[in-house]
Amino acid sequence: MAMFDSLKDTLNKSVAAVSVKSETLVESSRIKSAISNAQKRMTGEMNELGAKFYASWKAGQASVEAFSGEFASIQGIEQEIAELNARLEQIKAEEDRILGAAQKPAAPAAGSIFCTSCGKALAAGSRFCDGCGAPVT
């Protein structure tokens, strides 16, 4: 009887682990998709900003202050990406806690920068992403 109880216990733990993993995978995929969409929006806004600034410069009316709304919008997207990356780290840590794995490092400290290509947290002052190799802008 003890053997069956042990087998039942093992199966229950395995089912719980699969459930946690699948929930984490779904949530992580949703967040990664949101990060990708935010990065695309940011790239579009930066391209539009560049075109507007060039046209303004060409017309002899270039003024950084005239683009403060665009700058704020881009900063808002950067903040959104940072928050999504932090949430992704929370999900990974929660999964590790539930499954009993070793704790991963906490979310990046305030002031960290993130790769605009892959979203990886980087040390301040990084010139290239150590995740994907993209130049840090």
FIVEXTI-353948 format. One record per residue (C-alpha): x, y, z; residue in one letter; residue number from 1. Coordinates in steps of 0.1 Angstrom, whole numbers. Layout:
N
X|Y|Z|A|NUM .
...
END
This chain:
137
0|0|0|M|1 .
29|24|8|A|2 .
42|19|-27|M|3 .
9|30|-42|F|4 .
8|60|-19|D|5 .
43|69|-30|S|6 .
34|65|-66|L|7 .
3|86|-62|K|8 .
23|113|-44|D|9 .
49|114|-72|T|10 .
21|116|-99|L|11 .
4|144|-80|N|12 .
36|164|-78|K|13 .
43|158|-115|S|14 .
9|170|-125|V|15 .
12|201|-103|A|16 .
46|208|-118|A|17 .
33|205|-154|V|18 .
4|228|-145|S|19 .
27|254|-130|V|20 .
50|252|-160|K|21 .
22|255|-185|S|22 .
7|285|-167|E|23 .
41|302|-166|T|24 .
47|295|-202|L|25 .
14|310|-213|V|26 .
19|341|-191|E|27 .
56|345|-202|S|28 .
46|342|-238|S|29 .
19|369|-234|R|30 .
44|392|-217|I|31 .
71|386|-243|K|32 .
46|394|-270|S|33 .
37|426|-253|A|34 .
74|435|-250|I|35 .
79|428|-287|S|36 .
49|450|-296|N|37 .
61|478|-273|A|38 .
96|476|-289|Q|39 .
80|478|-324|K|40 .
60|509|-313|R|41 .
91|525|-299|M|42 .
110|519|-331|T|43 .
82|534|-351|G|44 .
80|564|-329|E|45 .
117|569|-330|M|46 .
117|567|-368|N|47 .
89|592|-370|E|48 .
107|615|-345|L|49 .
138|613|-366|G|50 .
119|622|-398|A|51 .
101|651|-381|K|52 .
133|664|-365|F|53 .
151|662|-399|Y|54 .
123|681|-416|A|55 .
124|707|-389|S|56 .
162|711|-391|W|57 .
160|713|-429|K|58 .
135|741|-426|A|59 .
158|759|-401|G|60 .
134|754|-372|Q|61 .
150|726|-353|A|62 .
143|729|-316|S|63 .
146|701|-291|V|64 .
118|716|-270|E|65 .
93|712|-299|A|66 .
97|674|-296|F|67 .
92|670|-259|S|68 .
59|652|-264|G|69 .
75|626|-286|E|70 .
104|622|-262|F|71 .
79|616|-233|A|72 .
60|591|-254|S|73 .
92|571|-261|I|74 .
102|573|-224|Q|75 .
68|559|-215|G|76 .
73|529|-238|I|77 .
107|523|-223|E|78 .
91|523|-189|Q|79 .
64|499|-201|E|80 .
91|475|-214|I|81 .
110|478|-181|A|82 .
78|469|-161|E|83 .
70|440|-184|L|84 .
106|427|-180|N|85 .
103|430|-142|A|86 .
70|411|-144|R|87 .
86|384|-164|L|88 .
113|380|-138|E|89 .
86|378|-111|Q|90 .
69|350|-129|I|91 .
101|331|-132|K|92 .
109|336|-95|A|93 .
74|325|-85|E|94 .
77|294|-107|E|95 .
110|285|-90|D|96 .
96|291|-56|R|97 .
66|269|-63|I|98 .
86|241|-79|L|99 .
112|243|-51|G|100 .
141|253|-75|A|101 .
169|277|-65|A|102 .
158|313|-64|Q|103 .
169|333|-94|K|104 .
183|368|-89|P|105 .
157|395|-81|A|106 .
145|419|-108|A|107 .
171|444|-120|P|108 .
177|474|-98|A|109 .
162|507|-106|A|110 .
184|525|-132|G|111 .
191|494|-152|S|112 .
188|496|-189|I|113 .
172|471|-212|F|114 .
181|459|-247|C|115 .
157|474|-272|T|116 .
161|443|-294|S|117 .
156|414|-270|C|118 .
145|431|-237|G|119 .
174|417|-216|K|120 .
183|437|-185|A|121 .
218|452|-189|L|122 .
243|469|-167|A|123 .
243|506|-169|A|124 .
269|518|-194|G|125 .
268|486|-215|S|126 .
276|493|-252|R|127 .
263|460|-265|F|128 .
237|435|-253|C|129 .
252|404|-238|D|130 .
221|385|-248|G|131 .
217|392|-285|C|132 .
248|413|-293|G|133 .
228|444|-305|A|134 .
243|478|-299|P|135 .
228|496|-269|V|136 .
213|529|-279|T|137 .
END
